[in-house]
Amino acid sequence: MSKISIKLNVKLFFVFVLFGQLLAAQEVTVMSYNIRYGTANDGENSWDIRKSKVANLINYYEADFIGMQEVQSFQRDFLLTQMPQYNAFGKPRSEDKNAEYSPIFYNKNKVSLVLKNTFWLSKSPKIISKGWDAALPRIATYGLFKLKNSNKFIWVINSHFDHIGKTARLESAKLIVKKIAELKKVKNCPIVFMGDLNTKPNEEPVKYLSQNLIETRTHCLTKPYGDRDTWNSFNFKEKPNGQIDYIFTDSSASLKIKKYRTITDFYDFKYPSDHLPIITTVVY
């Protein structure tokens, strides 16, 4: 065989390897969205006025996974009627009639749920409980999913940290990292963690998470679209005040963070919620 033929064969080999890798790669989109609890006395921003706007926004972006916060059962049920491609799961954080959930919605046409659970952010994570100096019981919901038409699996975790307890937020971050280590022993595959953490980027809980996980906005391969801040307080006339919503991945080499966006969509000069949703695309 001539040297030219050998060189051509080597080049063809690497072309086929690269092509195979591209075929094997899959994009996964993840959204985190605090939709504001529906029983709040919000006047012109009440749930009945904005609920179709929330559903339309989510349907438009077609995320594979959506971690929502402050969801009450009637809100979850309404959204499921408007979003037939999704299923949802998660336990309420308390036994109150209007208890809030931190559910995970997932596109049932793209992924299959393998196992699921909810735990409390406290020293007693298996039972309804408040942790440390938290004002309210807080939870995290997680699931193991199989990507359809592939042999790939992924863990997804969604949470809502306390808005009062400074110690509770830091300890919640530590508990999340501990839980991730436990889940990796059950099934060693990539993990996505998201939620409303009620914490700014320069505060200890996010610093701790960033030391152990990958914050998707900061490590995105392309320039993030939109400003960092996510808390708008329904105030359309002023700039949103601070990032408190996040999406993290673990350090798995199988995931690359392709895109990140802060969604600022509005209607009639009003936001659909008092938080801006964030969405990221990872390549698996």
N, C-alpha and C positions, 0 to 999 in steps of 0.2 A: 504493500500500500504506500502511495506517495505521501510526502509531507503535507502537500496541499489537501489531500483527502483526509488525512488525520486531523488537520486543523478544522476542516469543514465539519467533520463528525463531532469533534469536541464542541464546536459552536452550536451545532444542532442539539447536542445533548443538553447544554445549559438552557437553550431556548425551551426545550420540552420540560425541563425541571421548573423554570420560571412560569410557564403556562400552567403546569400542574398546580403550582402554589396559588396562582390567581384563581383557578377553578375551585380550589379547596377553601379559599378565604371567604368569609361571610361577614356582611355588615349587620350590626345590631344597634338599634337606636333606643335610647333610654331617656325618659323625661321625668323630672321631679316637679310636682305642682301642689302647692298648698292652695286649696280651692275656697277656703274660708267657711267656717261652719254655718250651716243653713238656718239655725234658729237665732242667729244674731240679729239685733234690731238695727239694720243697716240702711233703712230708708230707701233711697233711690238705688242703692247697691244691694238690695235684698236678694236672696237666692232665687225667688220666683221670677225676678226680672232678668237676672243674668245667667240662669242655669243653662239655657239653650246656647248662650255664647260660650260657656265653658265647654259644653259638649262639641260644638262646632269647631272650636280651636283644637281640641284633642283629636277629633276625627281628621282634621286637615293635615296635621303633622304625622299621623300614622306611626307613632312610636311602637316598638315591639313590647316595651315595658314602660309602665307609668306608675311611679310611686307617688301616691297622693297623701296629703295630710289634712287634718281637721274634717274628715269625711264622716257625716252622720248617715245612718242606714238609709234614710229616704233619699239622700243625695246619691249614694251609691246605686240604689235601685233605679233612680231616674236615669243616671248616666248609662247604665247597662241597657236600658230600653233604647237609648239614642245611639249606642255604640255596639251594634250586634256582633262585631268581630272580636269583642273582648269578653273575657271572664275576669272575675276578681275574687280575692280571698283575703282573710285577715280577721282577727278577733277584735272586739271593742276593748278599750283600755280600762273600762269600769262596767258596772252593772246598771248604770243609770239608763233611763229611757232614751235619752238623747246623747248617749256616749259617743265619743269620737273614735274613729278607726284610723289606722295608717295602712290602708290596703295597697296591694299590688294588683294593678290591672295588667293583663297580658293578652297579646294577640293570639287567639287560639288557633288561627290558621297558620301561624309561623312557628309556634313553640308548644311543647307539651309539658304540663306540670307533673313533676315526678314526686315531690314531697313538699310539705308546707308546715309552717308553725309561726307562733307569735310568742314573744317573751317580754317581760317587763324590765324596764331600766331601773333596777334596784338590786339590793342584796338578796332578794327573793324572786328571781326572774321567772319562776314557774307559776307564781300566783299573782293575783291582782294586788299591787303594792306601789307605794310611793318610794322613791329612792332619795336618800341623803336629805338635802334641803329643798327638794322639788315641791312646787305648789300643787301639782297634780300627778296622778299616775301616768307614766309615759311608757310607750311600747315600741318594739321593733318587730316588723313582719318580714319573714324570709321564705324563699322558695328555691327549689332546685328545678331547673328546666332543661329539657332536651330540645335542641334546635331541630326542627323537622327536616327530613331529607338529608341528614348528616349524622355523624356520631359524636357531635359536640354537645357539651353540657355547660351550664353557667348557673352560678348562684346569684340571686338578686335579693338585696336587703333594703328595706325602707323604714325610716324612723322619723320621729318628731321629738326633739329634745325640749326640756322644760324651759319656760320663758323667764322664770324667777331664779331658780337655784343655780348659782354659779358652780358650786361643788358638784351638783347633780349633772351638769352638762359635761364637766371634765370626766367624772366617773362613768358617765354614759359612753363617752368616746372610748375609754379604756375597755368597757364591757363589750363594745362593738368589735374592737380589735381582737379581744379574747374569743368572742364568738366566731369570728372569721377563721381563726386558727383551728377551732373545733370543727367547723364545717369542712375545712380543707382535708381533715382527716377522714371525714365521712365520704367525701368525693373531691378528689384533687383536680379542680378545674377553676377557671377564672371566676372572680367575684366582682359584682358591682354593688356599691353601697351608696344610697342617696337619702336626702331628706331635708327638712327644715330644721336646722340645728340651732337656731336662735343665737348664733355666734358669728362674730366678724372674723375675717381672715387672720387678723393679728392677735386673736385671743387664744388662750391655751387649748381649748378643745380641738379647734381646727389645726393648730400647730401640732398637737399630738397625733391627730389622724394623718396629717401630711407627712409625719416622720415614719409612719407605718404603711401608708397607702399612697395612691397616686391621685392627686386632685386634677380632674379632667380639664378644667379651664387653663390651669397653669402649664400643663404638659401636653396641650393639643398640638398636633403636627402642623396645623394651619392656624392662621390668626383667628382668635375667637370673634364671633360676630355679636355686636351689642356690648353695652357697658356691663360691668361686673355686678352692680347693685340690683337686688331683687325685691326689696321691701318697699312697696309703693303706698301702702296705707289708704288705697282708693283715692289718692290725691293726684289727679292727672296734671295739675298745673305746676307741680314741683318735681324736681328730679328724685327718683327713688333713693332711699336713704340706707345704703349699706347692703352688702351681700350676706345673706343668712341661709341661703339654700345652696346645696352642693351635690355634686355627683363624684364619687371616688371609684377607682378600680384598685385591685391588688397589683402587685408588681409582676404578674405573670407575663412572660415573654410572648404569650399567645395573643395578647391584646395590644392593639395600637389605637390611640385616640385620634381619630381623623378630623372630627368637627365638633365645635361647641357653639351654642347660641343661647343668648338671653332673649326670650320672646317678649316683645313689647306691643303685641297686637292689642287693639282697643276698639270700642264701638261707641258712637255718640259721645266721644271724648270722655269715656269711662273705661276703666280696666275691668276685665271679667272677674278678677279676684284682687285681694289686697297684696298678693305676692305675684311676681312675674315668674312664669314657668321657665325652666332651663332644659335644654335638650342636648345630648351628645351622641355622636356616632362613633362606635368603636369597630375596628376590623378584627375579626376573630380568625 
